[in-house]
């Protein structure tokens, strides 16, 4: 019997190191992990898609098993935190751009 990979570990790896594909290595996708590492998560797009799939428990490991200990609340919380970070980034970058244009 093969050991299931943890949902929480996969979610954390994807959130913090998704651009490097570390979550792919953890879930057994070594070749895809190397590809994500070399392309910085497909310029972030591939890493973002993986992150959203993990948040909503639509991601399986290389053996085709679902991640164990799925926590819907945690997945939604990380998804909303990610959205908040994106919105704050847009606001701060817009403010910085306006300041640079004025000065």
N, C-alpha and C positions, 0 to 999 in steps of 0.2 A: 504494500500500500504506500502510495506517495504522499508526502506531507503537503498539506495545503499552505499556501502563502497567506500571510495576514493582511487583511483589508487596511487596518490602521497603518501598518508599516508602509504598504504600497502607497497609500494616500499621502503620508508625510514625505516619502521620497519623491513622489510626483510633484508635490507642492513646492518643496525646497530645492530639489535637484532635477526637476523634470526636463529642463533644457539640456542636461547632460545625459539623459536616458537611463539614469541609475535605477529607476523603478522597473525598467525593462530587464536589466540584468537580474534584479531581485526576483522577478517573476519567471525567469528562465528563458527569456528571449535574448540570448547572447548576441546573435547576429544583428537583430534590430537595435539592441542597446549600443553596439559599436556604431551602427549607422546614425543613430540619434546623437551619439557623442561627437561624431565627425561633422554633423550638420547643425549642431547646437539645437537639437530638437526640431529639425526641419524649419529653421529660422523661427522657432517658437510656436509655429502653427501645429505641428505634429504633437508637441508636448502639451499644448493647450487642449487638443482633442482628447489625448490620453487622460489628462487631468479631469476633464468633464465626464468622460466615460467611467473613470474610477469613482468620482463623486456620486454618481447615480448607479453604481454597481453593475455596470455594463462592460466589465473588463474581466477577462479570464487569463489564467496563467498559461504557460507554454504547453502544459499537459491537458488543457481544456477544462480545468477545474475552476469553479468560482472561488473567489477570495473568501477566506473564512472570517467570521465575526463581523459581518457587515453591520455598520451603524449608520442608519439613515440620517439621524440628527447630526452626527459628526460630518458626514458627507455634505449635507446642506449648509452647515456652518462654514466649512472650508470654501464651498462654492460662493457663498455670500461675502466672505472675507476677501476672496479673490476679486469679486465684482467691486467691492469698496476700494480695494487697492488700485484697480484700473481707473475708477472715477477720480480718486484723489490724484493719481498720476496725471490724468488729463487736465485737471484744474491747476495743479502746480506748474505743469509745463506750459499751459496757456498763459498763466500769470507771468512766468519767466520770459516767455516770448514777447508779451506786451511790454514788459519792463525793458527788455533789450531793444525793442523798436523805438521806445521813447528816449532811451539814453544813448 
